[in-house]
Amino acid sequence: MAIIVLMFVAQQFGTTAIGKMFGPIMMVWFAMLGILGITHIGNDLAVLKAFNPYYAIELLTTYKSGFLILGAVFLCTTGAEALYSDLGHCGRGNIRVSRIFVKLCLILNYLGQGAWLLGMKGASIGKDQNPFFMIMPEWFVIFGVVIATMASVIASQALISGSFTLISEAMRLNLWPKLKVNYPTEQRGQLYIPGINWLLLAGCASIVLYFRESSRMEAAYGLSITICMLMTSCLFAFYLYTRRVPAMWVGVYLVVYLSIEFSFLLANLTKFTHGGYVTLIVGGLLFLVMIVWFRSRKIKNRYVEFVKLEDYLPILQELSNDTTIPKYATHLVYMSSADNPKEIEHKILYSILNKKPKRADIYWFVHVDVVDEPYLSEYSVQTIIPNEVIRVEFRLGFRVEQRINLMFRMVVENMVRNKEVNITSRYESLSKNNVVGDFQFIVMEKFLSHDNDLPLHERLVMRLYFILKKISLSEERGFGLDSSYVTIEKFPLVVAPVTNLNLRRTN
């Protein structure tokens, strides 16, 4: 517990310094595994028969409990998936090369343990005796425990870093509530999400206190990895389909891999009541958050109404030049979700024209498009009416932090240098002194109106969505806007208006 707490507390400071030790420590760890295995293979060379698949088939088909042993054998194959959880940080080439070394050392260690057990010639081994530590020389056990602990911490760090990366990407793709993301170091790709960090700490501490011994976690761990492998196989098959690979080959791939993975799944399901249910509870909660966030977006999109911007340009021009209306801001900036540059949300125009007329010298409409390329960072500008209506579109990769306040300022400065826009205040006293006009961002914040008549399941989804919305990052912070230049404007979300309201006039 002390190691877990220290590890999660240290995340906020970044892992650049300690990360330099990861490689050498893991090299020592796997080299130790290989050397220990080699020194004991000679105890009984019959262990080399393990390479013959005949004995594996005989074990599964001859003995009644042979199939159930797959649940335990499966744990020997896990760990490889942790390599890919941090693929974005390590790189494909590094993983391909290191895997050869890792797999060789693991096989040698398993062979050494097997030969040592065969060499015992039926001698009893206590329940608390672990062959892994038993094959170590007595003088080396302390060092072995220390190295094993350090290796466990490093393996855990890879999964924690991977979790931060995945959640960050899920937020960019609008599949997870927005949370605060910190970048503790200048190293590319290294990030820290406080909310996820403390959630992981609470989850890990709870699991440790519940299971107490790693041996009791076998069912939960085995089941989670099996389900992960099944999902990965299905996703890879879909990827092959999108790449127009012939259906026959996709089918062959699925038959081979799913037959193996379903065998492991059935073997692990027998231990469902011994801890496997924990996997489904944790996975179910994560899935619930994602499906609520995804489904609520689908429901909200039914409400979003887009109109042609060109139809409203004359009235925007007239409003901008109407001196009888107090000026709201020199530059009025709206965050727009319209993908089509010729369209704009009706709610934005309602905010400008109807709710309380907002006169400004220049109206800016900013759109952020998140793309699949991880580190893409580019923008385009469309001057709809010179010095009056301008649209800026950012195309950002799902790993790029959305610092819209800073990015927008850079865009404006670039446009000023190119003499595409005049941002000087148009107040006479300020204009003659070349004072830059003020910028005001308007962020539209939704709330669920009482005027909705939603089905029960959609009502539950929307209620859960707004609960998640309260604990997630606000819109302005999610876009990286400076709160001193932001006005939050609330508007009712009416997805399914009530149509069967019986109201009778009595006079």
TORDRENKE-690920 format. One record per residue (C-alpha): residue number from 1; residue in one letter; chain; x, y, z. Coordinates in pm, 1 decimal. Example, Ala and Ser with C-alpha at 12.3 -4.5 7.8 and 13.67 -1.06 7.14 Angstrom:
<pts>
seq|type|mol|xx|yy|zz
1|A|A|1230.0|-450.0|780.0
2|S|A|1367.0|-106.0|714.0
</pts>
This chain:
<pts>
seq|type|mol|xx|yy|zz
1|M|A|0.0|0.0|0.0
2|A|A|286.2|236.8|80.8
3|I|A|448.5|169.4|-258.0
4|I|A|115.4|225.1|-438.5
5|V|A|49.1|556.4|-261.4
6|L|A|403.2|684.8|-329.6
7|M|A|380.1|581.9|-694.7
8|F|A|54.2|769.2|-755.8
9|V|A|162.2|1076.7|-557.2
10|A|A|478.5|1095.3|-770.1
11|Q|A|280.8|1103.8|-1098.1
12|Q|A|215.2|1479.0|-1074.7
13|F|A|589.4|1550.2|-1095.8
14|G|A|638.9|1350.5|-1416.9
15|T|A|853.0|1044.0|-1474.1
16|T|A|1127.6|1189.6|-1693.3
17|A|A|1406.2|1160.9|-1434.3
18|I|A|1311.4|820.5|-1297.3
19|G|A|1214.2|704.1|-1646.5
20|K|A|1582.8|693.5|-1741.4
21|M|A|1621.4|406.8|-1492.5
22|F|A|1333.3|202.9|-1638.2
23|G|A|1530.7|50.6|-1925.4
24|P|A|1837.9|-60.1|-1727.2
25|I|A|1624.2|-201.4|-1441.6
26|M|A|1405.0|-401.7|-1680.0
27|M|A|1717.0|-523.9|-1860.7
28|V|A|1855.7|-649.5|-1526.8
29|W|A|1515.7|-802.6|-1439.5
30|F|A|1477.2|-1006.2|-1758.6
31|A|A|1846.0|-1099.0|-1766.3
32|M|A|1802.8|-1230.9|-1409.3
33|L|A|1503.8|-1440.5|-1523.1
34|G|A|1700.4|-1590.6|-1811.5
35|I|A|2014.0|-1666.6|-1606.4
36|L|A|1815.6|-1828.8|-1322.7
37|G|A|1635.2|-2045.6|-1576.4
38|I|A|1953.1|-2154.1|-1757.6
39|T|A|2120.6|-2259.0|-1431.8
40|H|A|1838.8|-2506.2|-1352.1
41|I|A|1744.2|-2649.2|-1694.2
42|G|A|2013.1|-2913.2|-1634.9
43|N|A|1823.3|-3044.4|-1329.2
44|D|A|1605.1|-3247.8|-1566.8
45|L|A|1648.3|-3207.7|-1942.3
46|A|A|1315.7|-3384.3|-1993.3
47|V|A|1157.6|-3041.0|-1948.7
48|L|A|1262.0|-2962.2|-2308.2
49|K|A|979.9|-3193.2|-2420.1
50|A|A|750.2|-2903.0|-2333.9
51|F|A|820.6|-2765.3|-2682.1
52|N|A|630.0|-3061.6|-2827.9
53|P|A|259.2|-2963.3|-2861.1
54|Y|A|164.1|-3332.7|-2829.7
55|Y|A|190.5|-3314.1|-2450.1
56|A|A|-26.8|-3001.1|-2432.1
57|I|A|-298.8|-3170.7|-2640.3
58|E|A|-272.0|-3486.9|-2428.3
59|L|A|-309.5|-3283.7|-2107.9
60|L|A|-622.2|-3108.9|-2237.5
61|T|A|-790.0|-3421.7|-2375.9
62|T|A|-687.0|-3700.6|-2138.1
63|Y|A|-736.0|-3551.0|-1790.9
64|K|A|-1078.2|-3436.8|-1669.8
65|S|A|-942.3|-3114.4|-1523.3
66|G|A|-699.7|-3056.9|-1810.3
67|F|A|-916.5|-2794.0|-1975.2
68|L|A|-957.5|-2603.9|-1648.8
69|I|A|-578.7|-2577.7|-1620.3
70|L|A|-594.5|-2335.4|-1914.1
71|G|A|-715.3|-2071.4|-1666.3
72|A|A|-383.6|-2096.0|-1478.2
73|V|A|-166.1|-2148.2|-1786.7
74|F|A|-319.9|-1835.0|-1938.6
75|L|A|-151.7|-1619.3|-1672.7
76|C|A|185.5|-1726.5|-1816.1
77|T|A|91.9|-1560.0|-2145.4
78|T|A|-25.1|-1227.6|-2001.9
79|G|A|188.7|-919.7|-1972.4
80|A|A|246.9|-879.7|-2345.9
81|E|A|-60.4|-656.2|-2367.6
82|A|A|110.4|-409.7|-2127.7
83|L|A|369.2|-343.6|-2399.2
84|Y|A|98.9|-207.4|-2625.0
85|S|A|-72.8|5.6|-2359.7
86|D|A|225.9|239.2|-2388.1
87|L|A|289.0|191.1|-2759.2
88|G|A|258.4|564.6|-2827.9
89|H|A|546.0|642.0|-2590.3
90|C|A|780.7|351.6|-2666.9
91|G|A|742.8|319.4|-3040.9
92|R|A|677.2|13.4|-3255.2
93|G|A|1042.9|-59.6|-3331.4
94|N|A|1147.7|-64.4|-2966.2
95|I|A|868.1|-305.1|-2875.8
96|R|A|946.7|-543.6|-3162.4
97|V|A|1314.2|-567.9|-3067.1
98|S|A|1262.2|-586.5|-2690.5
99|R|A|993.0|-853.5|-2722.8
100|I|A|1246.0|-1104.4|-2863.1
101|F|A|1468.5|-1056.9|-2556.8
102|V|A|1175.7|-1057.8|-2314.2
103|K|A|1015.8|-1373.1|-2453.8
104|L|A|1345.3|-1562.8|-2463.6
105|C|A|1418.6|-1481.3|-2096.6
106|L|A|1065.7|-1576.0|-1988.2
107|I|A|1077.0|-1912.9|-2168.0
108|L|A|1417.8|-1990.4|-2014.8
109|N|A|1284.9|-1906.8|-1667.1
110|Y|A|973.1|-2123.2|-1711.2
111|L|A|1189.6|-2412.4|-1833.3
112|G|A|1421.5|-2366.7|-1534.4
113|Q|A|1131.2|-2373.9|-1288.4
114|G|A|986.0|-2680.8|-1460.0
115|A|A|1321.2|-2864.4|-1453.7
116|W|A|1364.5|-2775.6|-1085.7
117|L|A|1018.3|-2915.1|-1003.0
118|L|A|1087.9|-3234.1|-1201.5
119|G|A|1416.1|-3266.9|-1018.1
120|M|A|1232.0|-3267.0|-684.0
121|K|A|1120.1|-3624.9|-763.8
122|G|A|786.7|-3597.1|-585.4
123|A|A|908.0|-3405.5|-279.8
124|S|A|632.0|-3192.6|-127.9
125|I|A|636.7|-2816.2|-170.2
126|G|A|461.9|-2591.4|81.1
127|K|A|168.3|-2377.2|-27.0
128|D|A|360.5|-2060.7|54.9
129|Q|A|670.6|-2174.2|-137.0
130|N|A|706.0|-2016.2|-479.8
131|P|A|924.4|-2204.5|-732.3
132|F|A|1028.1|-1868.7|-878.9
133|F|A|1207.0|-1771.7|-557.3
134|M|A|1304.3|-2129.8|-470.5
135|I|A|1534.7|-2155.7|-774.5
136|M|A|1730.9|-1853.2|-652.7
137|P|A|2052.2|-1910.4|-452.2
138|E|A|1980.1|-1841.5|-84.8
139|W|A|2217.8|-1544.8|-74.1
140|F|A|2045.1|-1385.9|-376.9
141|V|A|1682.3|-1400.9|-255.5
142|I|A|1688.2|-1051.4|-98.4
143|F|A|1827.3|-900.6|-418.5
144|G|A|1572.3|-1097.4|-621.3
145|V|A|1281.6|-962.2|-417.3
146|V|A|1408.7|-603.6|-451.8
147|I|A|1455.0|-636.9|-830.3
148|A|A|1111.6|-800.7|-864.9
149|T|A|950.4|-516.0|-669.6
150|M|A|1121.6|-252.8|-884.1
151|A|A|1013.6|-435.1|-1199.3
152|S|A|653.4|-445.7|-1070.8
153|V|A|656.7|-70.4|-1008.1
154|I|A|790.8|-3.2|-1358.7
155|A|A|533.5|-234.3|-1518.3
156|S|A|262.4|-52.0|-1322.9
157|Q|A|399.8|283.8|-1438.7
158|A|A|363.8|173.2|-1801.9
159|L|A|-4.5|96.5|-1742.1
160|I|A|-64.4|423.5|-1553.0
161|S|A|96.7|627.3|-1833.1
162|G|A|-106.2|426.9|-2083.8
163|S|A|-426.4|504.2|-1890.1
164|F|A|-354.3|878.9|-1898.2
165|T|A|-289.1|862.6|-2273.1
166|L|A|-604.9|662.0|-2347.9
167|I|A|-830.0|888.1|-2139.8
168|S|A|-676.8|1196.5|-2300.3
169|E|A|-744.1|1055.1|-2647.6
170|A|A|-1098.2|952.8|-2545.2
171|M|A|-1166.4|1311.0|-2431.6
172|R|A|-1039.6|1451.5|-2762.5
173|L|A|-1270.0|1208.3|-2946.3
174|N|A|-1562.5|1310.9|-2721.8
175|L|A|-1597.8|964.3|-2567.2
176|W|A|-1517.9|1066.7|-2208.9
177|P|A|-1606.0|1365.2|-1985.5
178|K|A|-1350.3|1643.9|-2009.7
179|L|A|-1096.0|1643.1|-1726.2
180|K|A|-802.0|1863.3|-1640.0
181|V|A|-482.6|1753.3|-1817.6
182|N|A|-138.8|1865.8|-1695.9
183|Y|A|193.0|1836.0|-1877.7
184|P|A|449.6|1801.1|-1595.8
185|T|A|753.0|1791.5|-1825.3
186|E|A|857.5|1906.1|-2171.2
187|Q|A|881.1|1545.0|-2289.6
188|R|A|644.4|1483.1|-2579.1
189|G|A|348.0|1262.4|-2494.6
190|Q|A|396.9|1274.8|-2117.4
191|L|A|84.0|1395.3|-1942.1
192|Y|A|-90.1|1374.7|-1607.5
193|I|A|-465.1|1370.1|-1539.8
194|P|A|-527.2|1436.9|-1166.5
195|G|A|-883.9|1300.0|-1164.6
196|I|A|-783.4|968.4|-1324.9
197|N|A|-470.0|943.4|-1107.9
198|W|A|-664.5|959.8|-780.1
199|L|A|-938.6|734.3|-918.5
200|L|A|-674.4|474.1|-1007.5
201|L|A|-519.8|508.8|-660.8
202|A|A|-857.5|448.3|-493.6
203|G|A|-925.6|153.4|-723.6
204|C|A|-583.8|-9.3|-670.6
205|A|A|-601.6|38.1|-293.1
206|S|A|-950.8|-113.3|-286.6
207|I|A|-838.1|-414.8|-492.2
208|V|A|-536.4|-472.7|-265.9
209|L|A|-748.3|-451.7|49.5
210|Y|A|-1013.5|-681.1|-99.9
211|F|A|-790.7|-957.0|-243.8
212|R|A|-491.0|-917.4|-4.6
213|E|A|-288.2|-1180.1|-196.2
214|S|A|-193.5|-1174.9|-563.8
215|S|A|-284.2|-1544.3|-595.2
216|R|A|-648.7|-1455.4|-521.6
217|M|A|-650.5|-1208.3|-811.0
218|E|A|-584.4|-1474.0|-1076.2
219|A|A|-951.5|-1503.7|-1177.6
220|A|A|-1011.8|-1128.1|-1203.5
221|Y|A|-684.9|-1065.6|-1388.7
222|G|A|-721.1|-1363.4|-1621.6
223|L|A|-1079.7|-1276.0|-1714.1
224|S|A|-995.1|-909.6|-1783.4
225|I|A|-705.0|-1000.6|-2012.7
226|T|A|-913.9|-1263.4|-2195.4
227|I|A|-1191.9|-1013.0|-2263.5
228|C|A|-929.7|-757.9|-2371.6
229|M|A|-785.0|-1006.5|-2620.8
230|L|A|-1130.9|-1090.7|-2759.8
231|M|A|-1206.2|-721.4|-2809.4
232|T|A|-868.0|-663.6|-2973.8
233|S|A|-923.3|-952.4|-3215.4
234|C|A|-1266.7|-818.7|-3313.6
235|L|A|-1131.3|-465.2|-3360.6
236|F|A|-839.6|-591.6|-3569.4
237|A|A|-1082.1|-791.3|-3786.7
238|F|A|-1283.0|-472.6|-3839.1
239|Y|A|-961.6|-288.4|-3927.7
240|L|A|-881.1|-557.3|-4188.1
241|Y|A|-1233.7|-515.0|-4326.8
242|T|A|-1184.5|-137.8|-4362.5
243|R|A|-856.2|-205.8|-4546.5
244|R|A|-1053.1|-418.8|-4797.2
245|V|A|-879.6|-744.0|-4702.3
246|P|A|-1070.4|-1036.6|-4863.5
247|A|A|-1350.2|-1160.8|-4634.3
248|M|A|-1214.3|-1516.8|-4652.6
249|W|A|-885.9|-1419.6|-4486.4
250|V|A|-1064.2|-1212.9|-4222.1
251|G|A|-1284.1|-1516.7|-4148.7
252|V|A|-980.8|-1747.8|-4121.1
253|Y|A|-814.0|-1502.8|-3881.5
254|L|A|-1126.0|-1485.6|-3662.4
255|V|A|-1175.5|-1863.9|-3654.3
256|V|A|-815.3|-1928.9|-3547.5
257|Y|A|-786.2|-1653.6|-3287.8
258|L|A|-1137.7|-1663.4|-3144.1
259|S|A|-1124.5|-2042.2|-3098.6
260|I|A|-810.4|-2003.5|-2886.0
261|E|A|-938.9|-1701.7|-2694.3
262|F|A|-1285.3|-1848.2|-2628.3
263|S|A|-1112.6|-2156.9|-2486.2
264|F|A|-927.1|-1934.3|-2240.3
265|L|A|-1247.8|-1742.1|-2167.1
266|L|A|-1444.2|-2059.0|-2080.4
267|A|A|-1158.2|-2178.6|-1860.4
268|N|A|-1147.3|-1845.3|-1676.0
269|L|A|-1526.7|-1824.8|-1636.6
270|T|A|-1510.8|-2120.1|-1398.3
271|K|A|-1343.9|-1883.0|-1150.9
272|F|A|-1601.6|-1609.3|-1196.2
273|T|A|-1726.0|-1632.9|-838.3
274|H|A|-1367.8|-1632.6|-704.3
275|G|A|-1302.4|-1275.1|-813.0
276|G|A|-1379.9|-1269.2|-1183.3
277|Y|A|-1690.9|-1062.1|-1114.0
278|V|A|-1466.9|-772.7|-1004.0
279|T|A|-1349.3|-740.6|-1365.9
280|L|A|-1705.5|-705.6|-1492.2
281|I|A|-1794.3|-451.0|-1221.7
282|V|A|-1494.7|-227.2|-1297.5
283|G|A|-1528.8|-268.7|-1674.3
284|G|A|-1905.3|-216.7|-1650.9
285|L|A|-1864.6|115.9|-1469.0
286|L|A|-1614.9|243.0|-1727.1
287|F|A|-1842.5|129.5|-2009.4
288|L|A|-2140.8|300.8|-1844.2
289|V|A|-1957.5|635.9|-1836.9
290|M|A|-1856.2|604.2|-2202.6
291|I|A|-2196.8|488.5|-2330.7
292|V|A|-2376.7|764.3|-2136.1
293|W|A|-2141.6|1027.9|-2279.0
294|F|A|-2175.8|885.6|-2631.6
295|R|A|-2554.6|836.3|-2623.1
296|S|A|-2619.4|1178.9|-2468.4
297|R|A|-2425.8|1338.3|-2754.7
298|K|A|-2648.8|1154.1|-3002.9
299|I|A|-2959.4|1278.4|-2817.3
300|K|A|-2827.3|1637.2|-2805.3
301|N|A|-2747.3|1632.6|-3176.8
302|R|A|-3116.8|1588.7|-3248.2
303|Y|A|-3165.9|1931.9|-3095.0
304|V|A|-2879.3|2113.7|-3264.7
305|E|A|-3015.6|2321.2|-3551.0
306|F|A|-2785.9|2466.2|-3814.7
307|V|A|-2878.9|2753.8|-4045.6
308|K|A|-2711.0|2911.2|-4347.4
309|L|A|-2479.0|3185.7|-4228.9
310|E|A|-2518.9|3389.4|-4550.3
311|D|A|-2889.8|3443.4|-4473.4
312|Y|A|-2797.9|3632.4|-4156.3
313|L|A|-2496.5|3830.6|-4278.0
314|P|A|-2696.0|4147.3|-4367.0
315|I|A|-2855.2|4170.1|-4021.7
316|L|A|-2516.7|4105.7|-3853.3
317|Q|A|-2371.2|4389.9|-4057.9
318|E|A|-2656.7|4622.9|-3964.3
319|L|A|-2626.8|4528.3|-3597.1
320|S|A|-2251.7|4593.3|-3601.4
321|N|A|-2311.1|4945.4|-3737.2
322|D|A|-2617.1|5028.0|-3523.7
323|T|A|-2485.7|5290.8|-3279.9
324|T|A|-2819.9|5304.6|-3095.6
325|I|A|-2734.4|4968.4|-2933.2
326|P|A|-2459.5|4970.3|-2667.2
327|K|A|-2150.4|4788.6|-2786.7
328|Y|A|-2110.5|4451.1|-2616.4
329|A|A|-1746.3|4400.1|-2720.9
330|T|A|-1504.6|4505.4|-2993.3
331|H|A|-1437.5|4143.8|-3086.4
332|L|A|-1704.3|3883.1|-3003.4
333|V|A|-1583.7|3521.4|-3031.1
334|Y|A|-1817.8|3218.6|-3039.2
335|M|A|-1711.2|2853.9|-3024.5
336|S|A|-1902.7|2680.3|-3304.7
337|S|A|-1957.7|2306.9|-3361.8
338|A|A|-2061.7|2351.1|-3726.5
339|D|A|-1837.5|2142.0|-3954.4
340|N|A|-1970.4|2316.6|-4263.6
341|P|A|-1813.0|2665.9|-4288.0
342|K|A|-2130.2|2794.4|-4457.0
343|E|A|-2346.0|2703.0|-4157.1
344|I|A|-2379.7|2818.7|-3795.9
345|E|A|-2580.8|2698.5|-3499.3
346|H|A|-2916.9|2870.3|-3463.8
347|K|A|-2852.8|2911.3|-3089.4
348|I|A|-2548.9|3134.4|-3162.6
349|L|A|-2753.9|3366.6|-3382.8
350|Y|A|-3031.1|3365.6|-3121.2
351|S|A|-2770.7|3466.7|-2861.3
352|I|A|-2647.4|3755.1|-3080.6
353|L|A|-2979.8|3884.0|-3212.9
354|N|A|-3265.5|3780.1|-2983.5
355|K|A|-3163.0|3708.8|-2627.8
356|K|A|-2996.9|4046.6|-2582.7
357|P|A|-2858.4|4210.4|-2896.6
358|K|A|-2480.4|4186.1|-2881.2
359|R|A|-2324.9|4453.6|-3098.9
360|A|A|-1958.9|4403.6|-3185.2
361|D|A|-1719.6|4539.8|-3443.1
362|I|A|-1604.1|4195.2|-3552.7
363|Y|A|-1780.4|3859.6|-3502.4
364|W|A|-1546.7|3560.8|-3485.8
365|F|A|-1671.4|3202.0|-3519.0
366|V|A|-1413.0|2944.6|-3403.8
367|H|A|-1447.7|2574.4|-3484.9
368|V|A|-1222.4|2293.4|-3352.5
369|D|A|-1198.4|1974.3|-3557.1
370|V|A|-1026.3|1679.9|-3384.3
371|V|A|-860.0|1449.6|-3639.2
372|D|A|-710.6|1099.3|-3625.8
373|E|A|-353.6|1215.5|-3689.4
374|P|A|-216.9|1243.5|-3332.6
375|Y|A|2.5|1555.8|-3350.8
376|L|A|-153.6|1756.7|-3634.4
377|S|A|-182.1|2127.2|-3549.0
378|E|A|-305.0|2357.0|-3826.3
379|Y|A|-570.6|2617.9|-3897.2
380|S|A|-751.5|2794.6|-4178.3
381|V|A|-916.9|3136.5|-4189.2
382|Q|A|-1224.0|3235.3|-4390.4
383|T|A|-1292.3|3607.4|-4409.4
384|I|A|-1668.2|3614.8|-4473.3
385|I|A|-1705.0|3994.7|-4446.9
386|P|A|-1372.5|4182.1|-4415.8
387|N|A|-1327.0|4325.4|-4066.2
388|E|A|-1678.3|4218.7|-3966.2
389|V|A|-1737.7|3839.6|-3983.2
390|I|A|-1449.3|3590.3|-3974.9
391|R|A|-1441.2|3212.5|-3926.0
392|V|A|-1132.6|3031.2|-3791.2
393|E|A|-1108.2|2652.2|-3810.3
394|F|A|-847.9|2458.9|-3608.6
395|R|A|-757.2|2103.4|-3711.3
396|L|A|-592.2|1942.3|-3410.3
397|G|A|-471.8|1587.1|-3353.1
398|F|A|-628.1|1388.4|-3070.2
399|R|A|-303.8|1419.1|-2872.9
400|V|A|-273.6|1797.5|-2908.4
401|E|A|-382.3|2002.1|-2607.0
402|Q|A|-661.5|2242.2|-2704.5
403|R|A|-512.6|2574.1|-2590.7
404|I|A|-758.4|2775.5|-2797.2
405|N|A|-692.7|3101.6|-2611.5
406|L|A|-322.1|3092.7|-2704.2
407|M|A|-379.4|2950.7|-3052.9
408|F|A|-645.4|3208.4|-3137.7
409|R|A|-414.6|3491.0|-3026.4
410|M|A|-141.2|3356.4|-3258.8
411|V|A|-390.5|3341.6|-3548.3
412|V|A|-500.8|3703.3|-3489.6
413|E|A|-139.2|3825.4|-3465.6
414|N|A|-57.9|3650.5|-3792.4
415|M|A|-361.9|3807.0|-3962.7
416|V|A|-261.3|4153.4|-3835.5
417|R|A|90.3|4110.6|-3975.9
418|N|A|-61.1|4012.1|-4312.1
419|K|A|-300.0|4310.4|-4292.4
420|E|A|-602.0|4077.2|-4316.7
421|V|A|-779.1|4233.3|-4017.8
422|N|A|-774.7|4555.1|-3816.4
423|I|A|-810.0|4480.0|-3445.7
424|T|A|-768.8|4839.7|-3327.5
425|S|A|-1052.6|4963.7|-3109.7
426|R|A|-1309.8|5168.4|-3300.4
427|Y|A|-1383.5|5400.4|-3011.6
428|E|A|-1259.1|5736.9|-3135.3
429|S|A|-1047.7|5814.2|-2827.9
430|L|A|-879.8|5472.8|-2839.2
431|S|A|-853.2|5437.5|-3215.3
432|K|A|-632.9|5746.2|-3259.8
433|N|A|-393.8|5601.4|-3000.9
434|N|A|-389.3|5256.6|-3172.6
435|V|A|-529.1|5075.5|-2868.1
436|V|A|-625.1|4715.3|-2943.5
437|G|A|-992.8|4637.5|-2893.0
438|D|A|-1116.1|4390.3|-2632.1
439|F|A|-1191.0|4023.9|-2708.7
440|Q|A|-1485.4|3849.9|-2543.4
441|F|A|-1551.6|3476.2|-2574.7
442|I|A|-1908.3|3346.2|-2540.4
443|V|A|-1946.2|2983.5|-2426.2
444|M|A|-2294.0|2830.6|-2446.5
445|E|A|-2367.7|2605.4|-2148.7
446|K|A|-2664.8|2370.7|-2173.9
447|F|A|-2910.0|2265.5|-1906.8
448|L|A|-3193.1|2014.9|-1942.2
449|S|A|-3523.0|2199.1|-1977.9
450|H|A|-3839.4|2087.8|-1799.2
451|D|A|-4018.0|2120.7|-2134.3
452|N|A|-3887.1|1781.8|-2249.8
453|D|A|-4091.7|1466.8|-2297.5
454|L|A|-3818.1|1204.4|-2329.8
455|P|A|-3861.1|825.3|-2306.8
456|L|A|-3751.8|675.6|-1973.0
457|H|A|-3417.4|534.9|-2094.6
458|E|A|-3320.1|864.5|-2263.0
459|R|A|-3424.0|1056.9|-1952.3
460|L|A|-3190.2|837.1|-1743.7
461|V|A|-2908.4|885.8|-1995.1
462|M|A|-2946.6|1265.4|-1988.0
463|R|A|-2963.6|1277.0|-1607.2
464|L|A|-2644.2|1071.4|-1581.0
465|Y|A|-2487.6|1295.0|-1845.1
466|F|A|-2554.2|1613.1|-1646.9
467|I|A|-2422.7|1445.7|-1328.8
468|L|A|-2100.0|1364.6|-1514.9
469|K|A|-2101.0|1717.1|-1659.1
470|K|A|-2098.4|1868.0|-1308.4
471|I|A|-1784.0|1677.3|-1205.0
472|S|A|-1606.8|1718.7|-1540.2
473|L|A|-1410.2|2013.3|-1673.2
474|S|A|-1610.6|2320.4|-1776.3
475|E|A|-1633.9|2412.4|-2144.6
476|E|A|-1407.7|2716.0|-2117.4
477|R|A|-1134.8|2524.3|-1932.1
478|G|A|-1171.6|2232.7|-2172.7
479|F|A|-1094.5|2466.1|-2463.2
480|G|A|-811.4|2630.1|-2269.3
481|L|A|-979.6|2970.9|-2253.7
482|D|A|-885.6|3242.8|-2004.3
483|S|A|-1187.9|3277.7|-1773.7
484|S|A|-1139.2|3657.3|-1749.3
485|Y|A|-1235.9|3687.4|-2118.6
486|V|A|-1522.3|3435.1|-2113.9
487|T|A|-1894.6|3486.5|-2062.7
488|I|A|-2096.7|3175.2|-1981.2
489|E|A|-2440.9|3190.5|-2135.8
490|K|A|-2692.5|2926.6|-2028.4
491|F|A|-2957.0|2802.7|-2263.5
492|P|A|-3223.4|2531.4|-2223.5
493|L|A|-3178.0|2197.4|-2395.1
494|V|A|-3514.5|2099.3|-2542.2
495|V|A|-3466.7|1763.9|-2713.8
496|A|A|-3824.9|1636.9|-2723.4
497|P|A|-4077.2|1918.5|-2669.0
498|V|A|-4398.5|1832.4|-2486.1
499|T|A|-4679.5|1811.9|-2744.7
500|N|A|-4970.9|1661.0|-2554.5
501|L|A|-5014.4|1927.3|-2286.8
502|N|A|-5386.1|1970.4|-2214.4
503|L|A|-5454.7|2332.8|-2124.9
504|R|A|-5807.1|2478.6|-2147.8
505|R|A|-5908.8|2843.8|-2134.3
506|T|A|-6201.8|2909.3|-1901.0
507|N|A|-6306.6|3267.2|-1992.4
</pts>
